[in-house]
Amino acid sequence: MIAITAVLKSKSENAIQVLEMLKLLVTETRKESACKRYDLHYTENDFIIWEEWENQEGLDLHNTMPYLQHFIQESTDLLSREITIFKTVDVF
């Protein structure tokens, strides 16, 4: 199992737009067979996505999906900083 935590911060004036874009991303990603968890949490203009993937192949495939690529391209100007991604494995 591969765990990913993605942290995003929108510009305050773009928070609703980013939220709506992320909802679409979550909906589409949850349809992927290797996706075991893809949860969105937020407060104001901070967003966290908690992901769990069955294997690296599934994660690699996810990273090529058009809806993810579209989100990355369209959100660049809406975010106040680059997306931070942590890739981790279970310890305990």
VMD Tcl script that builds the backbone (N, CA, C; Angstrom):
set m [mol new atoms 276]
animate dup $m
set s [atomselect $m all]
$s set {name element resname resid chain x y z} {
  {N N MET 1 A 0.852 -1.176 0.000}
  {CA C MET 1 A 0.000 0.000 0.000}
  {C C MET 1 A 0.899 1.242 0.000}
  {N N ILE 2 A 0.545 2.182 -0.833}
  {CA C ILE 2 A 1.264 3.452 -0.926}
  {C C ILE 2 A 0.329 4.552 -0.444}
  {N N ALA 3 A 0.844 5.381 0.441}
  {CA C ALA 3 A 0.049 6.491 0.969}
  {C C ALA 3 A 0.616 7.813 0.458}
  {N N ILE 4 A -0.283 8.676 0.057}
  {CA C ILE 4 A 0.082 10.011 -0.421}
  {C C ILE 4 A -0.739 11.030 0.359}
  {N N THR 5 A -0.084 12.094 0.784}
  {CA C THR 5 A -0.783 13.243 1.341}
  {C C THR 5 A -0.411 14.443 0.484}
  {N N ALA 6 A -1.402 15.066 -0.104}
  {CA C ALA 6 A -1.191 16.251 -0.931}
  {C C ALA 6 A -1.781 17.452 -0.203}
  {N N VAL 7 A -0.993 18.510 -0.096}
  {CA C VAL 7 A -1.416 19.716 0.609}
  {C C VAL 7 A -1.447 20.859 -0.396}
  {N N LEU 8 A -2.602 21.516 -0.477}
  {CA C LEU 8 A -2.799 22.622 -1.407}
  {C C LEU 8 A -3.294 23.837 -0.642}
  {N N LYS 9 A -2.888 24.991 -1.097}
  {CA C LYS 9 A -3.388 26.241 -0.511}
  {C C LYS 9 A -3.799 27.148 -1.660}
  {N N SER 10 A -5.078 27.450 -1.706}
  {CA C SER 10 A -5.565 28.336 -2.762}
  {C C SER 10 A -5.389 29.786 -2.330}
  {N N LYS 11 A -5.412 30.654 -3.301}
  {CA C LYS 11 A -5.543 32.070 -2.985}
  {C C LYS 11 A -6.938 32.219 -2.390}
  {N N SER 12 A -7.092 33.080 -1.412}
  {CA C SER 12 A -8.372 33.147 -0.690}
  {C C SER 12 A -9.546 33.431 -1.622}
  {N N GLU 13 A -9.337 34.218 -2.634}
  {CA C GLU 13 A -10.427 34.550 -3.550}
  {C C GLU 13 A -10.789 33.388 -4.487}
  {N N ASN 14 A -9.971 32.346 -4.509}
  {CA C ASN 14 A -10.212 31.209 -5.403}
  {C C ASN 14 A -10.638 29.941 -4.667}
  {N N ALA 15 A -10.865 30.025 -3.376}
  {CA C ALA 15 A -11.120 28.827 -2.566}
  {C C ALA 15 A -12.319 28.023 -3.067}
  {N N ILE 16 A -13.412 28.675 -3.383}
  {CA C ILE 16 A -14.612 27.959 -3.836}
  {C C ILE 16 A -14.355 27.284 -5.178}
  {N N GLN 17 A -13.701 27.965 -6.070}
  {CA C GLN 17 A -13.392 27.388 -7.381}
  {C C GLN 17 A -12.479 26.170 -7.240}
  {N N VAL 18 A -11.451 26.275 -6.403}
  {CA C VAL 18 A -10.546 25.142 -6.191}
  {C C VAL 18 A -11.301 23.984 -5.551}
  {N N LEU 19 A -12.161 24.272 -4.601}
  {CA C LEU 19 A -12.957 23.223 -3.957}
  {C C LEU 19 A -13.794 22.467 -4.988}
  {N N GLU 20 A -14.452 23.182 -5.863}
  {CA C GLU 20 A -15.281 22.533 -6.885}
  {C C GLU 20 A -14.428 21.692 -7.838}
  {N N MET 21 A -13.269 22.187 -8.196}
  {CA C MET 21 A -12.367 21.435 -9.069}
  {C C MET 21 A -11.887 20.164 -8.371}
  {N N LEU 22 A -11.589 20.274 -7.079}
  {CA C LEU 22 A -11.133 19.114 -6.320}
  {C C LEU 22 A -12.241 18.079 -6.151}
  {N N LYS 23 A -13.463 18.508 -5.988}
  {CA C LYS 23 A -14.575 17.561 -5.885}
  {C C LYS 23 A -14.664 16.697 -7.138}
  {N N LEU 24 A -14.504 17.305 -8.295}
  {CA C LEU 24 A -14.504 16.559 -9.555}
  {C C LEU 24 A -13.324 15.596 -9.603}
  {N N LEU 25 A -12.152 16.061 -9.203}
  {CA C LEU 25 A -10.969 15.216 -9.185}
  {C C LEU 25 A -11.173 14.003 -8.273}
  {N N VAL 26 A -11.730 14.223 -7.102}
  {CA C VAL 26 A -11.977 13.125 -6.161}
  {C C VAL 26 A -12.964 12.123 -6.757}
  {N N THR 27 A -14.047 12.618 -7.313}
  {CA C THR 27 A -15.067 11.745 -7.900}
  {C C THR 27 A -14.472 10.846 -8.977}
  {N N GLU 28 A -13.683 11.419 -9.866}
  {CA C GLU 28 A -13.092 10.638 -10.955}
  {C C GLU 28 A -12.020 9.681 -10.442}
  {N N THR 29 A -11.195 10.138 -9.523}
  {CA C THR 29 A -10.103 9.310 -9.020}
  {C C THR 29 A -10.627 8.089 -8.279}
  {N N ARG 30 A -11.698 8.241 -7.538}
  {CA C ARG 30 A -12.249 7.110 -6.782}
  {C C ARG 30 A -12.723 5.975 -7.688}
  {N N LYS 31 A -12.875 6.233 -8.968}
  {CA C LYS 31 A -13.280 5.200 -9.925}
  {C C LYS 31 A -12.108 4.330 -10.364}
  {N N GLU 32 A -10.893 4.755 -10.085}
  {CA C GLU 32 A -9.712 4.004 -10.511}
  {C C GLU 32 A -9.572 2.741 -9.667}
  {N N SER 33 A -9.272 1.631 -10.315}
  {CA C SER 33 A -9.242 0.342 -9.609}
  {C C SER 33 A -8.143 0.259 -8.554}
  {N N ALA 34 A -7.030 0.923 -8.739}
  {CA C ALA 34 A -5.938 0.857 -7.758}
  {C C ALA 34 A -6.116 1.834 -6.598}
  {N N CYS 35 A -7.119 2.703 -6.697}
  {CA C CYS 35 A -7.375 3.687 -5.647}
  {C C CYS 35 A -8.135 3.023 -4.502}
  {N N LYS 36 A -7.523 3.020 -3.340}
  {CA C LYS 36 A -8.159 2.445 -2.153}
  {C C LYS 36 A -8.767 3.521 -1.260}
  {N N ARG 37 A -8.228 4.730 -1.357}
  {CA C ARG 37 A -8.756 5.846 -0.564}
  {C C ARG 37 A -8.343 7.143 -1.249}
  {N N TYR 38 A -9.265 8.075 -1.295}
  {CA C TYR 38 A -8.971 9.392 -1.862}
  {C C TYR 38 A -9.935 10.367 -1.192}
  {N N ASP 39 A -9.503 10.903 -0.073}
  {CA C ASP 39 A -10.368 11.739 0.763}
  {C C ASP 39 A -9.908 13.187 0.743}
  {N N LEU 40 A -10.856 14.091 0.646}
  {CA C LEU 40 A -10.582 15.514 0.613}
  {C C LEU 40 A -11.032 16.149 1.919}
  {N N HIS 41 A -10.138 16.932 2.512}
  {CA C HIS 41 A -10.441 17.699 3.719}
  {C C HIS 41 A -10.037 19.148 3.457}
  {N N TYR 42 A -10.765 20.061 4.065}
  {CA C TYR 42 A -10.373 21.456 3.872}
  {C C TYR 42 A -10.884 22.343 4.989}
  {N N THR 43 A -10.252 23.500 5.077}
  {CA C THR 43 A -10.695 24.589 5.921}
  {C C THR 43 A -10.281 25.878 5.228}
  {N N GLU 44 A -11.219 26.757 5.056}
  {CA C GLU 44 A -10.997 28.025 4.354}
  {C C GLU 44 A -10.331 27.792 3.004}
  {N N ASN 45 A -9.042 28.091 2.880}
  {CA C ASN 45 A -8.381 27.906 1.593}
  {C C ASN 45 A -7.223 26.897 1.664}
  {N N ASP 46 A -7.244 26.048 2.689}
  {CA C ASP 46 A -6.279 24.954 2.814}
  {C C ASP 46 A -6.990 23.640 2.510}
  {N N PHE 47 A -6.366 22.811 1.671}
  {CA C PHE 47 A -6.949 21.546 1.246}
  {C C PHE 47 A -5.934 20.430 1.457}
  {N N ILE 48 A -6.411 19.295 1.930}
  {CA C ILE 48 A -5.564 18.119 2.103}
  {C C ILE 48 A -6.260 16.939 1.449}
  {N N ILE 49 A -5.518 16.218 0.628}
  {CA C ILE 49 A -6.028 14.984 0.028}
  {C C ILE 49 A -5.226 13.832 0.619}
  {N N TRP 50 A -5.938 12.878 1.229}
  {CA C TRP 50 A -5.316 11.660 1.756}
  {C C TRP 50 A -5.614 10.545 0.783}
  {N N GLU 51 A -4.569 9.932 0.286}
  {CA C GLU 51 A -4.701 8.904 -0.743}
  {C C GLU 51 A -4.061 7.601 -0.285}
  {N N GLU 52 A -4.639 6.495 -0.703}
  {CA C GLU 52 A -4.007 5.191 -0.555}
  {C C GLU 52 A -4.147 4.461 -1.882}
  {N N TRP 53 A -3.040 3.896 -2.324}
  {CA C TRP 53 A -2.975 3.221 -3.619}
  {C C TRP 53 A -2.525 1.786 -3.433}
  {N N GLU 54 A -3.130 0.912 -4.195}
  {CA C GLU 54 A -2.824 -0.510 -4.113}
  {C C GLU 54 A -1.359 -0.797 -4.446}
  {N N ASN 55 A -0.833 -0.093 -5.441}
  {CA C ASN 55 A 0.549 -0.338 -5.871}
  {C C ASN 55 A 1.071 0.862 -6.660}
  {N N GLN 56 A 2.375 0.817 -6.932}
  {CA C GLN 56 A 3.011 1.919 -7.657}
  {C C GLN 56 A 2.472 2.036 -9.078}
  {N N GLU 57 A 2.156 0.914 -9.696}
  {CA C GLU 57 A 1.634 0.945 -11.063}
  {C C GLU 57 A 0.322 1.728 -11.128}
  {N N GLY 58 A -0.541 1.507 -10.139}
  {CA C GLY 58 A -1.804 2.233 -10.091}
  {C C GLY 58 A -1.606 3.717 -9.873}
  {N N LEU 59 A -0.655 4.061 -9.008}
  {CA C LEU 59 A -0.351 5.474 -8.764}
  {C C LEU 59 A 0.233 6.113 -10.019}
  {N N ASP 60 A 1.120 5.389 -10.681}
  {CA C ASP 60 A 1.708 5.915 -11.925}
  {C C ASP 60 A 0.623 6.166 -12.973}
  {N N LEU 61 A -0.322 5.242 -13.085}
  {CA C LEU 61 A -1.418 5.411 -14.026}
  {C C LEU 61 A -2.267 6.634 -13.651}
  {N N HIS 62 A -2.558 6.773 -12.372}
  {CA C HIS 62 A -3.332 7.928 -11.897}
  {C C HIS 62 A -2.668 9.235 -12.325}
  {N N ASN 63 A -1.352 9.283 -12.199}
  {CA C ASN 63 A -0.627 10.522 -12.520}
  {C C ASN 63 A -0.698 10.892 -13.993}
  {N N THR 64 A -1.170 9.978 -14.852}
  {CA C THR 64 A -1.319 10.278 -16.281}
  {C C THR 64 A -2.763 10.598 -16.668}
  {N N MET 65 A -3.679 10.457 -15.729}
  {CA C MET 65 A -5.097 10.631 -16.054}
  {C C MET 65 A -5.394 12.068 -16.490}
  {N N PRO 66 A -6.214 12.214 -17.522}
  {CA C PRO 66 A -6.525 13.557 -18.040}
  {C C PRO 66 A -7.128 14.486 -16.988}
  {N N TYR 67 A -7.990 13.972 -16.116}
  {CA C TYR 67 A -8.610 14.847 -15.115}
  {C C TYR 67 A -7.597 15.346 -14.094}
  {N N LEU 68 A -6.573 14.553 -13.766}
  {CA C LEU 68 A -5.530 15.036 -12.866}
  {C C LEU 68 A -4.665 16.064 -13.576}
  {N N GLN 69 A -4.271 15.765 -14.803}
  {CA C GLN 69 A -3.464 16.712 -15.569}
  {C C GLN 69 A -4.212 18.031 -15.781}
  {N N HIS 70 A -5.498 17.940 -16.054}
  {CA C HIS 70 A -6.320 19.142 -16.227}
  {C C HIS 70 A -6.360 19.947 -14.928}
  {N N PHE 71 A -6.562 19.270 -13.804}
  {CA C PHE 71 A -6.593 19.983 -12.523}
  {C C PHE 71 A -5.272 20.706 -12.286}
  {N N ILE 72 A -4.169 20.022 -12.510}
  {CA C ILE 72 A -2.859 20.633 -12.272}
  {C C ILE 72 A -2.680 21.878 -13.142}
  {N N GLN 73 A -3.030 21.764 -14.409}
  {CA C GLN 73 A -2.875 22.901 -15.319}
  {C C GLN 73 A -3.791 24.071 -14.956}
  {N N GLU 74 A -5.041 23.754 -14.659}
  {CA C GLU 74 A -6.026 24.808 -14.411}
  {C C GLU 74 A -5.892 25.445 -13.025}
  {N N SER 75 A -5.298 24.741 -12.087}
  {CA C SER 75 A -5.219 25.270 -10.719}
  {C C SER 75 A -3.970 26.097 -10.460}
  {N N THR 76 A -3.003 26.042 -11.329}
  {CA C THR 76 A -1.716 26.703 -11.088}
  {C C THR 76 A -1.884 28.160 -10.675}
  {N N ASP 77 A -2.671 28.914 -11.388}
  {CA C ASP 77 A -2.850 30.335 -11.081}
  {C C ASP 77 A -3.817 30.580 -9.930}
  {N N LEU 78 A -4.520 29.539 -9.503}
  {CA C LEU 78 A -5.501 29.677 -8.425}
  {C C LEU 78 A -4.906 29.389 -7.050}
  {N N LEU 79 A -3.724 28.802 -7.030}
  {CA C LEU 79 A -3.081 28.418 -5.780}
  {C C LEU 79 A -2.072 29.474 -5.347}
  {N N SER 80 A -1.871 29.578 -4.039}
  {CA C SER 80 A -0.922 30.566 -3.523}
  {C C SER 80 A 0.493 30.010 -3.428}
  {N N ARG 81 A 0.638 28.693 -3.607}
  {CA C ARG 81 A 1.961 28.067 -3.623}
  {C C ARG 81 A 1.848 26.716 -4.333}
  {N N GLU 82 A 2.991 26.133 -4.622}
  {CA C GLU 82 A 3.000 24.828 -5.278}
  {C C GLU 82 A 2.382 23.766 -4.373}
  {N N ILE 83 A 1.826 22.747 -4.976}
  {CA C ILE 83 A 1.259 21.622 -4.232}
  {C C ILE 83 A 2.404 20.860 -3.559}
  {N N THR 84 A 2.225 20.558 -2.285}
  {CA C THR 84 A 3.200 19.771 -1.540}
  {C C THR 84 A 2.692 18.338 -1.466}
  {N N ILE 85 A 3.546 17.389 -1.832}
  {CA C ILE 85 A 3.142 15.986 -1.841}
  {C C ILE 85 A 4.107 15.172 -0.982}
  {N N PHE 86 A 3.519 14.377 -0.068}
  {CA C PHE 86 A 4.286 13.483 0.780}
  {C C PHE 86 A 3.915 12.056 0.400}
  {N N LYS 87 A 4.911 11.265 0.033}
  {CA C LYS 87 A 4.688 9.849 -0.263}
  {C C LYS 87 A 5.252 9.065 0.918}
  {N N THR 88 A 4.395 8.268 1.553}
  {CA C THR 88 A 4.818 7.562 2.758}
  {C C THR 88 A 4.392 6.097 2.694}
  {N N VAL 89 A 4.920 5.315 3.612}
  {CA C VAL 89 A 4.538 3.923 3.766}
  {C C VAL 89 A 4.159 3.687 5.221}
  {N N ASP 90 A 3.347 2.668 5.448}
  {CA C ASP 90 A 2.943 2.322 6.808}
  {C C ASP 90 A 4.162 1.914 7.625}
  {N N VAL 91 A 4.223 2.415 8.850}
  {CA C VAL 91 A 5.314 2.065 9.753}
  {C C VAL 91 A 4.838 1.106 10.821}
  {N N PHE 92 A 3.643 1.311 11.294}
  {CA C PHE 92 A 3.168 0.563 12.474}
  {C C PHE 92 A 1.761 0.089 12.265}
}
mol reanalyze $m
mol bondsrecalc $m
mol representation Tube
mol addrep $m
